[in-house]
């Protein structure tokens, strides 16, 4: 079984080494692990830094946006034989120690897509308005997709190979909501699991 961890990145040379260093070197249930960084047309040394830290790099020549970078990463992961794909961010928002938590439900056959639940109501750096909007948005996505997802905008997620082959992102803005809606329409098993949020980097995300 092969696990591919993909990181979409745009001008992340400063924080990428920290994000890559935090990734596990092995995950229970997998005998092979590979890391892919998708350089979304960065103007800094993002691609070089990724290679220097042992990651395979997919380079997009011009900045195309998060949805395109995510899709390019999934395609590359499938080409490289991934059985499970984990998506995370370069800004260290998500705690990489929870990657086994994401993959466990896929390995057990319980789910084909696992969404990390940041438990937004507990996050001190989210304003009351942002918490309310996140809660409302997730409720709408749950209803439309007929899935139990609790944190619809979370980018920390695991996808089985079979699910990845069925998902096609058409927007350029973000993949998070569209993939959940497609998963629900396709009848894929989707679950949410609680994950930790790291405070290692305190700055707004560059990914939208």
N, C-alpha and C positions, 0 to 999 in steps of 0.2 A: 504494500500500500504506500502510495506517495502523497505527501502533503506539500502543497505549494502555498506559501504566504506571500501575498502581493501587497505592495505599497504604492499607491498613486502619489506622485510628488511633483510639486511645482516650486522651484526656487527654495529647496529645503537643505542646502548644503550644511547649514549650521546645525540643524536638529537631526538630520538623517543618521549620523553616526550613533547618537544616543538611541534612536528608534531601532536600528539594526542590532546594536549590542544587547538590547533588552529581549530580543526574540529568543525563544528556546532553541537549543541545538538538537533536541529530540522531543517527540511527543508520543505518549503511549498510543499504541495501535498502528503506528507507522514505522516502516523500516527505511524510509527515505524522506528527506525534507529539503526543499529548495526555496530560496527567497528571490522574488522578482520585484524590482523597482521600475515603475513606469514613469519615465521622465517626460512630463507634459510640457515640452517646449521651454524648459527652464533657461534663463539667461545667466545662471551661475554654474557652479561645478557640481550640481546635483548628480549627474550621470557619472562623473569621474569619482566622486565620493562613494557612490553606491558600489562601483566596481572595486575600489580600494578596500571596501569592507566585505567583499566576497559575494555580492549579489549579482544575479543576472539582470541586465538592463534592457528594457524595451524603450526606445527613444521615439518620441513623437516630434516631428520637426518644428511644428509651431504650436503655441498654446491653444488647446482645443477645449479644455474644460474637464471637470471631474468625470462626467458620464462617459466621455470618449476614453479617458485614461483607464477607467474601471473596465470597460469592455475590451480594450486592448490587452489589459492584464489577464483577463479571463481567457481570451483567445490564446495568449501565449502559454498560460498555465495548462490549458487543454492540450496544446501542441506538444508540451514537454511531459505529458503523461500523468497529469494530476488526477488522483482519485477524489481528493477533497481540496477545495480552495478556501483559504482564509483571507479576508480582506481587512486591512487595518490602515491607520493613517501615519504619516511621517511626523506629525507634531507631538507624538507621544501622549495623546489624549487617552488612548485606551491602554489598559494594563495588560501587557503581553503575557503575563502569568496566567491569564484566563483563556488562552488559546485552547488548552486541553478541555476546558469547560464547553467551548463552542463545538469542538469536534466530537465530543463524546456521544451526543445524541444522533449524529450521523453514523458513527461507527456501530451504534447499537441498533440501527434501523428505525429509530423512533422518528427521525426527521430527515428531510432532504435539504432544508434551509434552516439555519439557526441564526437568530438575530440577538445580539448582545443588548440587554436591557440596562441602560445606565441609571435607572431609577431616578429619573430627572427631578422628581420632587425633592430629592435629598441634596441636590447639587447647589452649593452656596454661591458659585459664580454664575448661576443662571438667575436672571431677574424673575420677578413674579409674573410679569407679562409673558416672558419667554416660556416659563413653565406651563402657563395656561395654554399658550398656543401649541406647545408640544403635546400636551394632554389631549386637546381638541383634535389636532391633526392625526394623532395615533388612533383615536376613537373612530374618526372618519375612515381611515385606511383599514382598520379592523372590520368595519361594517362592509366596505366595498369589496375587500379581498376575501372575506369570510375566513380570516386567519386570526389566531390569538395574539398577534404581535402587540407588544406593549410600548415599544420605543421605535416608531416607524422610521425615524431619520438616523438611527444609529448605523454607522458604516462598519462597525465591528461585527463581522458575520462570517459564517462558514456555509459553503455550498457544495453539495455533492457533484460529482462529474455529470451524472444523469440530469440533475437540475440545471446545471450550467449550460448544457447543450440545448435546453428548452427556453432559455432566457435571451431576449434580444432587446437591448436598450436603444430606443430611437431618439430620445431627447439628448441635448448637450449639457443641460443644467445639472441634473443629479440623477443617479441611478437608484437611490434608496427606496423611494416610493414606488417607482415604476416596476422594479423587480418583485416587490411584494405583491402588487396587483397582478402581475403576470403569473406569479407562483400560485396565487389563489385561483385564478382562471384556469390554470393547467391542472389543478387538483393536487399540487405538491404538498407534502406535509411540512408545515412551518411551525417552529416553536420559538419561544423567547426564553432566554436564560439570564439571570442576573450577572452582571459583570462589574468590575471595579473601574473607576476612572482615575487616571494618574494626574497628579498636580505638578509633574516634572516640568512642564512647559506652560507658562502663564501668558498666553497671547491668543488673539482671535485666530481661528482656523483660516487657512488660505483656501480651503477646499469648499466649494459650494455646489 
